[in-house]
Amino acid sequence: MRNWTLLFAIVIVGLTNTIICQLNTEATIGFSVRDMATNSTIMAQNSTVSYTPASLTKLISTGIALELLGPNYRFTTNLKYTGSLDIDGTLNGNLVIVGSGDPTIGSKYFDSKGVDFIDDWVDAVINLGIKQIKGKIIADVSVFGNEPLPRGAIWEDIGNYYGSGVNAISALDNRYKVIYKPTPPAHITQIESVQPEIEQLVITCYAKATNRKTDSSYIYGDPWNYRKVIFGEIPANKTGHAIYGSIPEPALFVARLFAKALSKKIQGVFPCEISVTSVSGTTFYSHYSPKLIDIILQTNYLSLNHFALNIFEKAKFESGTTFNSANFVNNFVRTRWGLPWQAYIEDGAGISVLNAISPNELTLFLECMATKAMYSNEYINSLPLAGISGTVANLKLDLPEKWVAHIKSGSMSGVKCYAGYIGSVKKKYAFALMVNNKTASPAELTNTVKIQINRIVKAILQYDKKTI
C-alpha cells in the first residue's frame, strides 16, 4: 500500500504541474477521484479549494430534484376561469394561465411543433362553451414570482437564450431567433428578421461583420426590458446566420400568444397581464410536461440552462423550504447524507459566478447519488457518455473494454470543468477536475484538460488493477 500511495503522489504532482505549465501559472486547478467501493479518496490535489463549477452545478440541481420529485413527476400548467359563465356563452371574468415552472411547453427538445400547444388551449376554451370573454388573460406566476435571475448572473449572458433565468410560465425554450442579413466585412450588420414575433421588442444591432469564422456577438438587455442591443462580431457574407435571445417577460409572451389565438375564434378584446399573487378560479384544462427524468436527460446531455433553472426552483418550491438556494442545497446534503458540506450554490444551472464548490464536495455528492440515492441508476444514466453523446461527444478517453464514462462538462469565461463517473458495471469511480482563472484560449484549455482526464483515467486503471 505504501508503494501505491507513493506512486499516486508522483502521478498527482505530474498532473498538476503539467496542467499549470500548459495553461498558465495563474490558473487554479483541483481534482478528486473517489473509489466508491471503499468510500475513500484515492487521488486528489487542491481538492478542498472551492471553484466556480459552471454547468457542473447541474449535477447537483438535477440530482436533488430527482430525489425530491421522483423520475415520474410532471409539471402541470392549469387553465382557469374566474367570474361567471352565462348560458349564452359569455364569460364575465378572466382566463388564467397558472404556471408551475414547466420549461418544456412548445420545446423543440420534445418533438414539439412550436406554438401548436396554443391550439389545444383554445379548443379547451371552446369546449367549455365560451363564445365571448369580457375580461383579461392573466398569467399567474405566483409559484416563483417574477424575479428570474440569480445573484451573480453575468450581464453578457442574461440577454441571450442561455441566460434567461427562472420562469413560472414560458414557451418555445424561452428563446427567439435573430437572423442577420449577409454583410460584407467592416460593415455594421443588419437584421433580416426576428422569430417568433414579439410584441414591443426593439433590437438595435451594432455587431460588425468581419473575416472571423466564429460568432462573438451578444444580445444585451435585462429580462423585463423590450429594448435590446447587439454588440460584437459575426462572420461576413454569411447567409442565414443567427443568434438566439431570451424572450423578455415570457409569461406575458405566452398570455399574448393565447390571446391572439383566441381572438380568431372568440369575441372579445383580451388585454394581458402578469399576476405575482395566486389567482383563484375554476380549472378546466391541464397541460402536462414530459416526465422529469426525460427533462433531466435533455438537461444533462445538452446542458440546457432553462431546464435546469426551473427544475431546481421547482424542487425548492415542492420541498416547502424557506431557505435560499445555497442553504436549501446545504440542508439537503447534510440532513440526507450527513456530508461535511460547505459549497455555495446560487442557481440550478451554473450561470452565477457566485457558485462555488470543491472537487472533494462534488465527488462526495456524486458518490452519494450513486450509492445512497433512491434513483441512482436514473441519475447516472442521465449523464452523457464521453466520446459518444451530449456535450462530451468529442471527449475521447482511453478506456478498456466494458468501461464507460458518464461525464458532465462545465465551461464559462475562464472556467473548464469535468465531473462524473468512470468504470465498469462492477465498479465505478467518481471524479471531478476543475480549472479556473485560465488565460489560455478556450480551444487550448479544452485540449489540455482532455489530456489530463486521460492521465487521470490511466491512473485509475493502474489503481483498479492493484486492488482487484
For each residue, the residues with C-beta under 8 A, 3 or more apart:
1: 4 5
2: 5 6
3: 6 7
4: 1 7 8 463 466
5: 1 2 8 9
6: 2 3 9 10
7: 3 4 10 11 462
8: 4 5 11 12 42 43 459 463
9: 5 6 12 13
10: 6 7 13 14
11: 7 8 14 15 43 455 459
12: 8 9 15 16 43 44 45
13: 9 10 16 17
14: 10 11 17 18 455
15: 11 12 18 19 31 45 452 455 456 459
16: 12 13 19 20 29 45 46
17: 13 14 20 21
18: 14 15 21 22 451 452 455
19: 15 16 22 23 27 29 435 448 449 452
20: 16 17 23 24 25 27 29
21: 17 18
22: 18 19 440 444 448 451
23: 19 20 27 29 435 438 439 440 444 445 448
24: 20 27 438 439 440
25: 20
26: 437 438 439
27: 19 20 23 24 435 436 437 438 439 440
28: 46 49 51 435 436 437
29: 16 19 20 23 45 46 433 434 435
30: 45 46 47 49 51 358 359 432 433 434
31: 15 43 44 45 46 47 359 431 432 433 434 452 456
32: 41 43 44 47 358 359 360 362 363 431 432
33: 41 42 43 44 363 429 430 431 456 459 460
34: 39 40 41 42 363 364 366 367 429 430 431
35: 38 39 40 41 42 429 463 467
36: 39 367 370 371 427 428 429 430
37: 427
38: 35
39: 34 35 36 367
40: 34 35
41: 32 33 34 35 44 47 360 363
42: 8 33 34 35 429 460 463
43: 8 11 12 31 32 33 456 459 460 463
44: 12 31 32 33 41 47 359 360
45: 12 15 16 29 30 31
46: 16 28 29 30 31 49 359
47: 30 31 32 41 44 358 359 360 363
48: 358 360
49: 28 30 46 358 359
50: 342 343 344 356 357 358
51: 28 30 356 357 358 359 415 417 434 435 436
52: 353 355 356 412 414 415 436
53: 56 57 350 355 356 357 362 410 415 417 434
54: 57 350 355 410 411 412 415 416 417
55: 58 303 305 349 350 391 408 409 410 411 412 417
56: 53 59 60 350 357 362 408 409 410 417 418 419 432 434
57: 53 54 60 61 308 345 347 348 349 350 355 357 410
58: 55 61 62 299 300 303 308 348 349 350 408 410
59: 56 62 63 300 362 365 366 383 408 419 420
60: 56 57 63 64 329 343 345 348 357 362 365
61: 57 58 64 65 308 311 312 315 345 348 349
62: 58 59 65 66 296 299 300 308 311 312 379 382
63: 59 60 66 67 365 369 373 379
64: 60 61 67 68 312 315 329 332
65: 61 62 68 69 292 296 311 312 314 315
66: 62 63 69 70 71 292 293 296 373 375 378 379 382
67: 63 64 332 336 373 374 375
68: 64 65 315 318 319 332
69: 65 66 73 292 314 315 318
70: 66 73 292 375
71: 66 291 292 293 296 375 378
72: 291 292 293
73: 69 70 291 292
74: 288 289 290 291 292
75: 100 101 102 103 104 288 289 314
76: 100 102 286 287 288 289
77: 97 98 99 100 102 105 169 286 287
78: 97 98 100 283 285 286 287
79: 95 96 97 98 121 124 125 283 284 285 286 287
80: 95 96 98 279 280 281 282 283 284
81: 85 91 93 94 95 96 128 130 281 282 284
82: 93 94 96 135 279 280 281 282
83: 91 92 93 94 135
84: 91 92 93
85: 81 89 90 91 92 93 128 129 130
86: 89 90 91 92
87:
88: 131 132
89: 85 86 129 130 131 132
90: 85 86 130 131 132 133 134
91: 81 83 84 85 86 95 130 132 133 134 135
92: 83 84 85 86 134 135
93: 81 82 83 84 85 134 135 281
94: 81 82 83 135 136 137 138 279 281
95: 79 80 81 91 125 133 135 136 137 138 258 262 270
96: 79 80 81 82 137 138 139 140 275 279 281
97: 77 78 79 137 138 139 140 169 251 254 255 258
98: 77 78 79 80 140 143 279 283
99: 77 102 139 140 141 143 144 167 168 169 251
100: 75 76 77 78 143 168 314
101: 75 143 144 166 167 168 310 313 314 317
102: 75 76 77 99 105 169 170 287 289 310
103: 75 107 167 170 173 174 289 295 304 306 307 309 310 311
104: 75 107 109 110 112 289 290 295 307
105: 77 102 117 169 170 171 172 254 287 289
106: 112 114 115 116 117 171 172 173
107: 103 104 110 112 172 173
108: 112 114 172 173
109: 104 173 298 302 304
110: 104 107 290 294 298
111:
112: 104 106 107 108 116 117
113: 116
114: 106 108 172 196
115: 106 118 171 172 196 257
116: 106 112 113 119 120
117: 105 106 112 120 121 171 287
118: 115 121 122 257 258 261
119: 116 122 123 261
120: 116 117 123 124 285 287
121: 79 117 118 124 125 258 261 285 287
122: 118 119 125 126 258 261 262 265 266
123: 119 120 126 127
124: 79 120 121 127 128 284 285
125: 79 95 121 122 128 130 262 265 266 284 285
126: 122 123 129 130 265 266
127: 123 124
128: 81 85 124 125 284
129: 85 89 126
130: 81 85 89 90 91 125 126 133 266
131: 88 89 90 266 267
132: 88 89 90 91 266 267 268
133: 90 91 95 130 262 266 267 268 270
134: 90 91 92 93 268
135: 82 83 91 92 93 94 95 268 270
136: 94 95 270 271 272 273
137: 94 95 96 97 255 256 258 259 262 270 271 272 273
138: 94 95 96 97 255 272 273 274 275 279
139: 96 97 99 169 251 252 254 255 272 273 274 275
140: 96 97 98 99 143 168 169 275 278 279
141: 99 144 145 146 167 168 169 251 274 275 276
142: 145 168 275 276 277 278 279
143: 98 99 100 101 140 168 317
144: 99 101 141 148 166 167 168 313 317
145: 141 142 168 276
146: 141 168 251 274 276
147:
148: 144 164 165 166 167 223
149: 153 158 165 166 223
150: 153 165 166 325 346 347 351 352 354
151: 346 352 354
152: 346 352 353 354 355
153: 149 150 157 158 163 165 347 351 352
154: 157 158 163 351 353 412 413
155: 158 220
156: 160 218 220
157: 153 154 160 162 163 351
158: 149 153 154 155 163 164 165 221 222 223 246
159: 163 218 219 220 221 222 228 245 246
160: 156 157 163 218 219 243 244 245 246
161: 164 173 174 175 244 245 246 306
162: 157 246 305 306 351
163: 153 154 157 158 159 160 246 305 351
164: 148 158 161 167 170 174 175 223 246 247 250 305 306 309
165: 148 149 150 153 158 223 246 309
166: 101 144 148 149 150 309 310 313 347
167: 99 101 103 141 144 148 164 170 174 250 251 306 310
168: 99 100 101 140 141 142 143 144 145 146 251
169: 77 97 99 102 105 139 140 141 250 251 254 255
170: 102 103 105 164 167 173 174 247 250 251 253 254 306 310
171: 105 106 115 117 174 250 253 254 257
172: 105 106 107 108 114 115 175 176 196 247
173: 103 106 107 108 109 161 170 304 306
174: 103 161 164 167 170 171 246 247 250 306
175: 161 164 172 244 245 246 247 306
176: 172 194 195 196 198 201 244 245 246 247
177: 194 195 242 243 244
178: 191 194 203 205 219 230 242 243 244 245
179: 191 192 193 194 195 240 241 242
180: 183 189 190 191 192 205 207 234 238 241 242 243
181: 189 190 191 192
182: 236 237 238 239 241
183: 180 187 188 189 190 209 234 236 237
184: 187 209 236 237
185: 209 210 211 236 237
186: 208 209 210
187: 183 184 208 209
188: 183 205 206 207 208 209
189: 180 181 183 205 207 208 209 217 230 234
190: 180 181 183 205
191: 178 179 180 181 194 203 205
192: 179 180 181
193: 179
194: 176 177 178 179 191 197 198 201 203
195: 176 177 179
196: 114 115 172 176
197: 194
198: 176 194 201 226 247 248 253
199: 253 256
200: 226
201: 176 194 198 226 228 248
202: 226 227 228
203: 178 191 194 219 228 229 230 245
204: 227 228 229 230
205: 178 180 188 189 190 191 229 230
206: 188 229 230 231
207: 180 188 189 217 230 231 232 233 234
208: 186 187 188 189 232 233 234
209: 183 184 185 186 187 188 189 233 234 235 236 237
210: 185 186 233 234 235 236
211: 185 235 236
212: 216 233 235
213: 235
214: 235
215: 232 233 234 235 241 243
216: 212 232 233 234
217: 189 207 230 231 232 233 234 243
218: 156 159 160 230 231 232 243
219: 159 160 178 203 228 229 230 243 245 246
220: 155 156 159 228 229 230 231
221: 158 159 225 226 227 228 229 245 248
222: 158 159 225
223: 148 149 158 164 165 246 248 249
224: 248 249
225: 221 222 228 248
226: 198 200 201 202 221 248 249
227: 202 204 221
228: 159 201 202 203 204 219 220 221 225 245
229: 203 204 205 206 219 220 221
230: 178 189 203 204 205 206 207 217 218 219 220 243
231: 206 207 217 218 220
232: 207 208 215 216 217 218
233: 207 208 209 210 212 215 216 217
234: 180 183 189 207 208 209 210 215 216 217 238 241 243
235: 209 210 211 212 213 214 215 238 241
236: 182 183 184 185 209 210 211
237: 182 183 184 185 209
238: 180 182 234 235 241
239: 182
240: 179
241: 179 180 182 215 234 235 238
242: 177 178 179 180
243: 160 177 178 180 215 217 218 219 230 234
244: 160 161 175 176 177 178
245: 159 160 161 175 176 178 203 219 221 228
246: 158 159 160 161 162 163 164 165 174 175 176 219 223 250
247: 164 170 172 174 175 176 198 250 253
248: 198 201 221 223 224 225 226 253
249: 223 224 226 252 253 274
250: 164 167 169 170 171 174 246 247 253 254
251: 97 99 139 141 146 167 168 169 170 254 255 274
252: 139 249 255 256 272 273 274
253: 170 171 198 199 247 248 249 250 256 257
254: 97 105 139 169 170 171 250 251 257 258
255: 97 137 138 139 169 251 252 258 259 272 273 274
256: 137 199 252 253 259 260 272
257: 115 118 171 253 254 260 261
258: 95 97 118 121 122 137 254 255 261 262 270 272
259: 137 255 256 262 263 270 271 272
260: 256 257 263 264
261: 118 119 121 122 257 258 264 265
262: 95 122 125 133 137 258 259 265 266 268 270
263: 259 260 266 268 269 270
264: 260 261
265: 122 125 126 261 262
266: 122 125 126 130 131 132 133 262 263
267: 131 132 133
268: 132 133 134 135 262 263
269: 263
270: 95 133 135 136 137 258 259 262 263
271: 136 137 259
272: 136 137 138 139 252 255 256 258 259
273: 136 137 138 139 252 255
274: 138 139 141 146 249 251 252 255
275: 96 138 139 140 141 142 278 279
276: 141 142 145 146
277: 142
278: 140 142 275
279: 80 82 94 96 98 138 140 142 275
280: 80 82
281: 80 81 82 93 94 96
282: 80 81 82
283: 78 79 80 98 286
284: 79 80 81 124 125 128
285: 78 79 120 121 124 125
286: 76 77 78 79 283
287: 76 77 78 79 102 105 117 120 121
288: 74 75 76
289: 74 75 76 102 103 104 105 292 295
290: 74 104 110 294 295
291: 71 72 73 74 294 295
292: 65 66 69 70 71 72 73 74 289 295 296 311
293: 66 71 72 296 297 375 378 382
294: 110 290 291 297 298
295: 103 104 289 290 291 292 298 299 307 311
296: 62 65 66 71 292 293 299 300 307 311 378 382
297: 293 294 300 301 381 382
298: 109 110 294 295 301 302 304 307
299: 58 62 295 296 302 303 304 307 308 311 382
300: 58 59 62 296 297 303 382 383 384 390 408
301: 297 298 382 383 384 389 390 391
302: 109 298 299 390 391
303: 55 58 299 300 308 390 391 408 409 410
304: 103 109 173 298 299 307 308
305: 55 162 163 164 308 309 349 350 351
306: 103 161 162 164 167 170 173 174 175 309 310 349
307: 103 104 295 296 298 299 304 310 311
308: 57 58 61 62 299 303 304 305 311 312 348 349 350
309: 103 164 165 166 305 306 312 313 347 348 349 351
310: 101 102 103 166 167 170 306 307 313 314 348
311: 61 62 65 103 292 295 296 299 307 308 314 315 348
312: 61 62 64 65 308 309 315 316 325 347 348 349
313: 101 144 166 309 310 316 317 348
314: 65 69 75 100 101 310 311 317 318
315: 61 64 65 68 69 311 312 318 319
316: 312 313 319 321 323 325 328
317: 101 143 144 313 314 320
318: 68 69 314 315
319: 68 315 316 328 332
320: 317
321: 316 328 331
322:
323: 316 326 327 328 331
324: 327 328
325: 150 312 316 328 329 345 346 347 348
326: 323 329 330 343 344 345 346
327: 323 324 330 331
328: 316 319 321 323 324 325 331 332
329: 60 64 325 326 332 333 341 343 345
330: 326 327 333 334 341 342 343
331: 321 323 327 328 334 335
332: 64 67 68 319 328 329 335 336
333: 329 330 336 337 339 341 343 365 368
334: 330 331 337 338 339 341
335: 331 332 338
336: 67 332 333 368
337: 333 334 368 372
338: 334 335
339: 333 334 361 364 365 368
340:
341: 329 330 333 334 361 364
342: 50 330 358 361
343: 50 60 326 329 330 333 356 357 358 361 362
344: 50 326 354 355 356 357
345: 57 60 61 325 326 329 348 355 357
346: 150 151 152 325 326 352 354 355
347: 57 150 153 166 309 312 325 350 351 352 355
348: 57 58 60 61 308 309 310 311 312 313 325 345
349: 55 57 58 61 305 306 308 309 312
350: 53 54 55 56 57 58 305 308 347 355 410 412
351: 150 153 154 157 162 163 305 309 347
352: 150 151 152 153 346 347 355
353: 52 152 154 412
354: 150 151 152 344 346
355: 52 53 54 57 152 344 345 346 347 350 352
356: 50 51 52 53 343 344
357: 50 51 53 56 57 60 343 344 345 361 362
358: 30 32 47 48 49 50 51 342 343 361 362
359: 30 31 32 44 46 47 49 51 362 363 419 432 433 434
360: 32 41 44 47 48 363 364
361: 339 341 342 343 357 358 364 365
362: 32 53 56 59 60 343 357 358 359 365 366 419 432 434
363: 32 33 34 41 47 359 360 366 367 419 430 431 432
364: 34 339 341 360 361 367 368
365: 59 60 63 333 339 361 362 368 369
366: 34 59 362 363 369 370 419 420 421 430 432
367: 34 36 39 363 364 370 371 430
368: 333 336 337 339 364 365 371 372 373
369: 63 365 366 372 373 376 379 380
370: 36 366 367 373 376 379 380 421 428 430
371: 36 367 368 376
372: 337 368 369 376
373: 63 66 67 368 369 370 376 379
374: 67
375: 66 67 70 71 293 378 379
376: 369 370 371 372 373 379 380
377: 380 381
378: 66 71 293 296 375 381 382
379: 62 63 66 369 370 373 375 376 382 383
380: 369 370 376 377 383 406 421 428
381: 297 377 378 406
382: 62 66 293 296 297 299 300 301 378 379
383: 59 300 301 379 380 390 406 407 408 420 421
384: 300 301 388 389 390 391 392 393 406 407 408
385: 388 389 390 392 404 405 406 407
386: 392 395 396 397 404 405 406 407 420
387: 392 393 394 395 396 397 405
388: 384 385 393
389: 301 384 385 392 393
390: 300 301 302 303 383 384 385 393
391: 55 301 302 303 384 408 409
392: 384 385 386 387 389 395 405 407 408 409 418
393: 384 387 388 389 390
394: 387
395: 386 387 392 405 407 409 418 450 453
396: 386 387 450
397: 386 387 405 422 453 454 457
398: 454 457 458
399: 403 404 405 422 457
400: 403 461
401:
402: 424 425
403: 399 400 422 423 424
404: 385 386 399 422 423 424
405: 385 386 387 392 395 397 399 420 421 422 457
406: 380 381 383 384 385 386 420 421
407: 383 384 385 386 392 395 418 419 420 421 422
408: 55 56 58 59 300 303 383 384 391 392 418 419 420
409: 55 56 303 391 392 395 417 418
410: 53 54 55 56 57 58 303 350 415 416 417 418 419
411: 54 55 415 416 417 442 446
412: 52 54 55 154 350 353 415
413: 154
414: 52 436 437 438 439
415: 51 52 53 54 410 411 412 434 435 436 438
416: 54 410 411 435 438 442 445 446 449
417: 51 53 54 55 56 409 410 411 432 433 434 435
418: 56 392 395 407 408 409 410 431 432 433 449 453
419: 56 59 359 362 363 366 407 408 410 430 431 432 433 434
420: 59 366 383 386 405 406 407 408 430 431
421: 366 370 380 383 405 406 407 428 429 430 431
422: 397 399 403 404 405 407 428 429 431 457 460
423: 403 404 426 427 428 429 460 464
424: 402 403 404 427 428
425: 402
426: 423
427: 36 37 423 424 464
428: 36 370 380 421 422 423 424
429: 33 34 35 36 42 421 422 423 460
430: 33 34 36 363 366 367 370 419 420 421
431: 31 32 33 34 363 418 419 420 421 422 456 460
432: 30 31 32 56 359 362 363 366 417 418 419
433: 29 30 31 359 417 418 419 449 452 453 456
434: 29 30 31 51 53 56 359 362 415 417 419
435: 19 23 27 28 29 51 415 416 417 438 445 449
436: 27 28 51 52 414 415
437: 26 27 28 414
438: 23 24 26 27 414 415 416 435 445
439: 23 24 26 27 414
440: 22 23 24 27 444 445 448
441: 444 445
442: 411 416 445 446
443: 446 447
444: 22 23 440 441 447 448
445: 23 416 435 438 440 441 442 448 449
446: 411 416 442 443 449 450
447: 443 444 450 451
448: 19 22 23 440 444 445 451 452
449: 19 416 418 433 435 445 446 452 453
450: 395 396 446 447 453 454
451: 18 22 447 448 454 455
452: 15 18 19 31 433 448 449 455 456
453: 395 397 418 433 449 450 456 457
454: 397 398 450 451 457 458
455: 11 14 15 18 451 452 458 459
456: 15 31 33 43 431 433 452 453 459 460
457: 397 398 399 405 422 453 454 460 461
458: 398 454 455 461 462
459: 8 11 15 33 43 455 456 462 463
460: 33 42 43 422 423 429 431 456 457 463 464
461: 400 457 458 464 465
462: 7 458 459 465 466
463: 4 8 35 42 43 459 460 466 467
464: 423 427 460 461 467 468
465: 461 462 468
466: 4 462 463
467: 35 463 464
468: 464 465
